[in-house]
Structure formats: C-alpha cells, structure tokens
Amino acid sequence: MTTVAVLADIHGVLPALEAVLADAQQAELIVLAGDIASGPQPVETLDLLTGLGERVVWVRGNADRELVEMARGTYDAKAPDAVSPWAAEQLRPDQVELLAALPTTVTIGDVLFCHATPRDDEEMVLVDSPISRWAQVFEGLPDEVRTVVCGHTHMPFARQVDRRLVVNAGSVGMPYGAPGPSWALLTEDGVQLRRAPLDAAEAAARIESESTYPGRAEWVAEYLLHTYSDTEALEAFRPRAEG
C-alpha cells in the first residue's frame, strides 16, 4: 500500500502546513481533505501545495467551494466568518479555477477520501454519532470501500462503523481538542493520528507579520494561541450532527 499523509482543514495557515509537511516527509502521497485555503495566507498556501506537483491529491471542501463562489460573485448567503471574503479577494484567477475544478471525493484502492461525508461537503458526523447516523451518511457507498477518511470537524479520531474504518484527520490550521497541527498517516500497518510540532507563538508572529488580513491579530489569538477543547467543539457541533 502507498503511504499516504492526509491533511485536512489547512485553512490558509502556512506555518502549520510547513510543520506538517516536514513531519510527513516519509509519505509517498499527500491527500488534501478539503478546506485548504480559507484563512490568513490563502495564496501562499496554495502556491506551496501546487509546487509539490503530482505527490499531492486534492479534494475540495465546503470552504473551498465557498471561496470560489465569493471570488466569482455568486455566493448569496451570509459569510461563515470574516476571513473568507477577504481570502476570496486575494486569490489569483488560476487559483480560483484550481479550487473550482477539484473533486469532492477521491478513492485510492479501498480508501475513500472526502471532506465531511462522501455525499455532502458540510454534513456533520461526530466520533460519538450513533451507528444509525453513520449508516445514513454511508448509504449507497460501494461495499469495496473499506475505509473512509475525512476532516471538517477539526477533531481527529479513528473508529469502526459496521466493519468500515472511519478516520478523521483533524485540522492542520485550526485544530480542536489539543494544540498542534493534526494529520493522519495511512500505511500498510494501519492508521496513525499525528500532531506536528509547532511553536504557536512563533507561528502567530509570522502570520501577523506576513499576512495582510486586517483581522489577523484576533484570528491568531483565537485559533493559534488558543485551542478549543474537544468538549467545547462537540457541544457546538452536536445540534448539526443529529441529522
């Protein structure tokens, strides 16, 4: 089996991405499980990843879809946060087209990679969601798919669901549950949930220095210098995860 590093929810945080890439050098493939660019360093994040060439397999997340719609002027809902409209304005035309063309799922062998669930890029399912809820979101999934790897909730986990393995790679740029960029390594021996070493204060200082996002100081204070606990995140997400 090819060794695969799964990076989800980078959210345009370049120092965190660099830390994970340094930690994942042994991986033959890097799968990006969506929500790649929406954050304080969108252009730089996409440029670094495209520079890795065919080693990278791209999957689109809901935030990437929203960036495209915002950049094209077709987004007609309330922006999910303050940074997304700004990030959309920074993207070059080629980067907008890159995100627009990305698939919502990719299958490698018997492993399906998606952002939220195989059928929806913003559907919420949690580590403690009941089997009946998982059965809903996996309805119609081919029997040959034995592992599903996702992101979206920013909290890493691995659990069995009716003889399938479900892996959430967590979040590179906005991790919940514990500090440090989280990612997953898939090998022939199984799955490792990893956290890359990162000096949060140094990363925050870099973003404040290098990004032009007007709200960057508040952003790093909330997402780099502070970590929401798994309890806080589960409480916030649970109403959206009940189906």
C-alpha positions in Angstrom: 0.0 0.0 0.0 1.1 3.5 -0.7 2.0 5.5 2.4 -0.5 8.4 2.5 -0.4 11.6 4.6 -3.9 13.1 5.0 -4.0 16.9 5.6 -7.5 18.3 6.3 -8.6 21.8 7.1 -5.4 23.7 6.5 -7.4 26.9 6.3 -4.6 29.0 4.8 -2.2 28.7 7.8 1.2 28.5 6.2 3.4 27.8 9.3 1.2 24.9 10.3 1.2 23.5 6.8 5.0 23.7 6.7 5.3 22.0 10.0 3.1 19.1 8.9 4.9 18.7 5.6 8.2 18.5 7.5 6.6 15.8 9.7 5.2 13.9 6.8 8.3 13.5 4.6 8.0 9.7 4.6 4.6 9.8 2.9 4.6 8.9 -0.8 1.2 10.7 -1.4 -0.3 13.7 0.3 -4.1 13.8 0.2 -5.7 17.2 1.0 -9.1 16.5 2.5 -10.6 19.9 1.8 -10.8 23.4 3.3 -7.4 24.3 2.1 -7.1 28.0 1.5 -9.8 29.9 3.5 -7.6 31.6 6.1 -5.0 34.3 6.6 -2.5 33.1 4.0 -4.5 31.6 1.1 -2.3 32.5 -1.8 0.9 31.3 -0.2 -0.7 28.1 1.0 -2.0 27.2 -2.5 1.4 28.1 -4.1 3.3 25.8 -1.7 0.9 22.9 -2.3 0.8 23.2 -6.1 4.6 23.3 -6.1 4.6 19.7 -4.7 3.2 18.5 -8.0 1.8 15.0 -8.5 2.7 14.0 -5.0 -0.5 15.9 -3.9 -4.1 14.6 -4.4 -6.7 17.3 -4.0 -10.2 17.1 -2.5 -12.5 20.1 -2.3 -14.2 21.1 1.0 -17.1 23.4 1.7 -14.9 26.4 2.4 -13.1 25.9 -0.9 -16.4 25.8 -2.7 -17.5 29.0 -0.9 -14.2 30.8 -1.8 -14.9 30.1 -5.4 -18.4 31.4 -5.2 -17.3 34.5 -3.4 -14.5 35.2 -5.9 -17.0 34.8 -8.7 -19.6 36.9 -7.1 -22.2 34.1 -6.9 -22.2 33.5 -3.2 -25.6 34.6 -1.9 -25.5 33.6 1.8 -24.1 35.2 4.9 -20.3 34.6 5.0 -19.4 31.9 7.6 -16.6 34.1 9.0 -14.8 37.3 8.5 -11.7 35.8 6.8 -13.4 34.0 3.9 -14.5 37.1 1.9 -11.0 38.6 2.3 -9.3 35.3 1.3 -11.5 35.1 -1.8 -10.4 38.5 -2.9 -6.7 37.5 -2.6 -6.9 34.5 -4.9 -5.5 34.8 -8.4 -7.7 33.6 -11.2 -5.7 30.4 -11.7 -6.2 29.6 -8.0 -9.9 30.1 -8.3 -10.1 27.8 -11.2 -7.9 25.2 -9.4 -10.3 25.1 -6.4 -13.4 25.1 -8.7 -12.2 22.0 -10.6 -11.4 19.9 -7.5 -13.4 16.6 -6.9 -15.4 16.2 -3.8 -14.2 12.6 -3.3 -11.2 10.6 -4.3 -10.8 6.8 -4.0 -7.4 5.2 -3.8 -7.6 1.4 -3.5 -10.3 0.6 -1.0 -10.0 4.0 0.8 -12.3 6.9 0.0 -11.2 10.4 0.9 -13.7 13.3 1.3 -14.1 16.4 3.3 -17.2 16.0 5.5 -19.0 12.9 4.3 -18.9 11.0 0.9 -22.3 12.6 -0.1 -22.0 16.2 1.3 -19.2 18.6 1.8 -20.6 20.1 5.0 -22.6 17.3 6.6 -21.6 16.9 10.3 -20.9 13.5 11.8 -19.0 13.1 15.1 -16.9 10.5 16.8 -19.8 9.6 19.1 -22.5 9.7 16.5 -24.6 6.5 16.6 -24.2 3.8 14.0 -27.6 4.6 12.7 -26.4 8.1 11.8 -23.3 6.8 10.1 -25.5 4.3 8.2 -27.4 7.3 6.8 -24.3 9.1 5.5 -22.8 6.0 4.1 -25.9 4.9 2.3 -25.1 3.9 -1.3 -21.3 3.7 -0.6 -19.8 0.7 -2.6 -19.0 -2.3 -0.5 -15.5 -2.2 -1.8 -14.8 1.0 0.2 -13.5 -0.3 3.5 -12.0 2.9 4.9 -13.4 6.5 4.8 -11.1 9.4 5.6 -12.5 12.9 6.2 -12.0 16.1 8.1 -14.4 19.0 8.6 -14.9 18.9 12.3 -11.2 19.7 13.1 -11.1 16.8 15.6 -9.0 13.7 14.9 -10.4 10.2 15.5 -10.5 6.6 14.2 -13.4 4.3 14.8 -15.1 1.3 13.4 -18.5 1.7 11.8 -20.2 -1.6 10.8 -16.9 -3.2 9.6 -15.6 0.0 8.0 -12.8 2.1 9.4 -13.6 5.8 9.6 -10.7 8.2 10.1 -10.9 12.0 10.8 -7.5 13.6 10.1 -8.3 16.6 12.3 -7.1 20.0 11.2 -3.7 21.4 10.2 -4.6 25.0 10.6 -7.4 25.2 13.2 -7.1 22.1 15.4 -9.6 21.4 18.2 -9.2 19.1 21.1 -5.4 19.5 21.6 -2.9 22.1 20.4 -0.7 21.4 17.4 -1.5 20.7 13.7 -3.1 17.3 13.4 -2.9 15.0 10.4 -3.2 11.3 9.7 -0.7 8.8 8.2 -2.1 5.7 6.4 0.3 2.8 6.0 0.0 -0.9 5.4 0.2 -1.3 9.2 -2.9 0.9 9.8 -3.6 4.5 10.7 -1.6 6.9 12.9 -3.1 10.1 14.2 -0.3 12.6 14.3 0.4 16.1 15.6 3.3 18.1 14.2 5.5 20.2 16.5 4.7 23.9 16.1 5.7 26.9 18.2 2.3 28.6 18.3 3.7 32.0 19.4 6.2 32.0 16.6 3.6 30.9 14.0 1.3 33.6 15.3 4.0 36.2 14.9 4.7 35.1 11.4 1.1 35.4 10.4 0.8 38.9 11.9 4.0 39.9 10.0 3.3 38.2 6.7 -0.5 38.3 6.2 -2.4 41.4 5.2 -5.7 40.2 6.6 -7.0 43.1 8.7 -8.2 40.8 11.5 -5.1 38.7 11.7 -4.3 39.6 15.3 -7.7 38.5 16.5 -7.6 35.4 14.3 -4.3 34.1 15.7 -5.4 34.8 19.2 -8.5 32.6 18.7 -7.1 29.8 16.6 -3.3 29.6 17.2 -2.8 30.9 20.7 -5.9 29.2 22.0 -7.3 25.7 21.4 -10.9 24.8 21.7 -11.4 21.6 23.7 -13.0 18.5 22.3 -15.8 19.0 24.8 -16.5 22.6 23.6 -16.3 21.6 19.9 -18.6 18.6 20.4 -21.2 20.7 22.2 -21.1 23.3 19.4 -21.4 20.7 16.6 -23.9 18.3 18.2 -27.1 20.0 17.0 -25.8 20.0 13.4 -24.8 16.3 13.7 -28.1 14.8 14.7 -29.4 14.6 11.1 
